[in-house]
Amino acid sequence: MMMIGITLSLGAVLVVWAGTSYGAFSGGSQLFYQQRQQALQENFVIEEVFFEKNTTGQIFIFVRNVGLININVVAIYVNGVSVASTLTTATTCPFSGTPSSANIPVGTPCEFTWPQTVWTSGTPFYIVVASARGNQVATTMRGP
């Protein structure tokens, strides 16, 4: 009789433990799927890249938000190196400052300028733009 009582009490403890663990897991997964839904609504493209050759050289990167929600650009990489701290933005952008504060509304294009870039004709550039939700857009351009 005592063995049956011990077995039933251990079973009850197991059911309570599994229920709370499942509840915590379920709540975490709900948050995960909500964040992924927002990330799927986010869509942006590197619309164009222009190369300007002068004494220092500049690269202009045009990013357009074509998704359903605003994007927050947090990083821009050129050939695997973060260039966010050296970028400037055009007055046509709906924000001022570095890409870490770039909140681009839906349908809006934004120009990022990378000044003091030394490049030669035919040099390939691999450009990646990353958002706060983890989405990335990449393109490869070659200097004219």
C-alpha positions in Angstrom: 0.0 0.0 0.0 2.9 2.3 0.9 4.5 1.7 -2.6 1.3 2.6 -4.3 1.0 5.8 -2.3 4.6 6.8 -3.1 4.2 6.0 -6.8 1.0 8.1 -7.0 2.6 11.1 -5.1 5.7 11.0 -7.4 3.4 10.9 -10.4 1.5 14.0 -9.1 4.7 15.8 -8.6 5.8 14.9 -12.1 2.6 16.2 -13.6 2.8 19.5 -11.7 6.5 19.9 -12.7 5.8 19.1 -16.4 2.8 21.5 -16.4 4.8 24.5 -15.2 7.7 23.7 -17.5 5.3 23.5 -20.5 3.6 26.7 -19.5 6.9 28.6 -19.3 8.0 27.1 -22.7 4.7 28.0 -24.2 4.9 31.6 -23.1 8.4 31.9 -24.5 7.5 30.4 -27.8 4.6 32.8 -28.1 7.0 35.7 -27.8 9.4 34.1 -30.3 6.6 33.7 -32.9 5.4 37.2 -32.4 8.9 38.6 -33.0 9.3 36.4 -36.1 6.0 37.7 -37.4 7.3 41.3 -37.1 10.6 40.3 -38.8 8.7 38.7 -41.7 6.7 42.0 -42.2 10.0 43.8 -42.4 11.4 44.0 -45.9 14.0 46.4 -47.3 16.3 46.5 -50.4 19.6 48.0 -51.4 18.2 49.9 -54.3 21.4 51.4 -55.7 25.0 51.9 -55.0 26.9 54.8 -56.6 30.6 55.3 -56.7 32.0 58.9 -56.8 35.7 59.3 -57.7 37.3 62.4 -56.4 40.3 63.0 -54.3 39.0 60.8 -51.5 36.3 58.8 -53.2 32.8 58.2 -51.8 30.2 55.4 -52.0 26.5 56.2 -51.8 24.2 53.3 -50.6 20.5 53.8 -51.2 18.2 51.6 -48.9 14.5 51.5 -49.4 11.9 50.1 -47.0 9.4 48.0 -49.0 7.9 46.1 -46.1 4.8 46.5 -44.0 6.5 48.0 -40.9 9.2 50.5 -40.2 12.8 49.2 -40.1 15.6 50.2 -37.8 19.0 49.9 -39.6 21.6 49.1 -36.9 24.7 48.1 -39.0 26.1 48.4 -42.5 29.1 46.3 -43.5 31.4 46.8 -46.5 33.6 43.8 -47.2 33.0 42.4 -43.8 34.0 45.6 -41.9 31.4 47.7 -40.0 31.3 51.2 -41.5 28.4 52.5 -39.5 30.5 54.9 -37.4 31.9 56.6 -40.6 28.7 57.0 -42.5 26.7 60.2 -43.1 23.2 60.5 -44.3 21.5 62.8 -46.8 19.0 65.4 -45.8 16.3 63.5 -47.6 16.4 60.8 -44.9 13.7 60.9 -42.3 16.3 60.9 -39.5 19.7 62.3 -38.6 22.7 60.6 -37.1 24.3 57.3 -37.6 22.6 54.1 -38.8 22.2 53.0 -35.2 19.4 55.6 -35.0 18.1 55.0 -38.5 14.3 54.4 -38.4 13.2 54.2 -42.0 9.4 54.5 -42.5 7.5 52.3 -45.0 8.1 53.3 -48.6 10.9 55.7 -47.8 14.3 55.6 -49.5 17.4 56.6 -47.5 20.9 57.4 -48.7 24.0 56.5 -46.7 27.3 58.1 -47.7 30.6 56.4 -47.0 33.2 59.2 -47.3 36.9 58.9 -47.5 36.8 55.6 -49.3 39.8 54.6 -51.4 38.7 52.4 -54.3 39.9 51.7 -57.8 38.0 50.7 -60.9 37.0 47.1 -60.8 37.2 46.7 -57.1 34.4 44.5 -55.7 32.4 45.6 -52.7 30.2 43.2 -50.7 27.7 45.4 -48.9 25.4 44.2 -46.1 22.7 46.2 -44.4 21.3 44.7 -41.1 18.2 45.6 -39.2 17.4 45.5 -35.5 15.1 42.5 -36.0 17.9 40.4 -37.5 17.1 40.7 -41.2 19.9 41.4 -43.6 20.1 42.5 -47.2 23.3 42.0 -49.2 24.6 43.0 -52.6 27.9 42.9 -54.4 28.9 45.9 -56.5 32.0 46.5 -58.5 33.6 50.0 -58.8 33.3 51.4 -62.4 
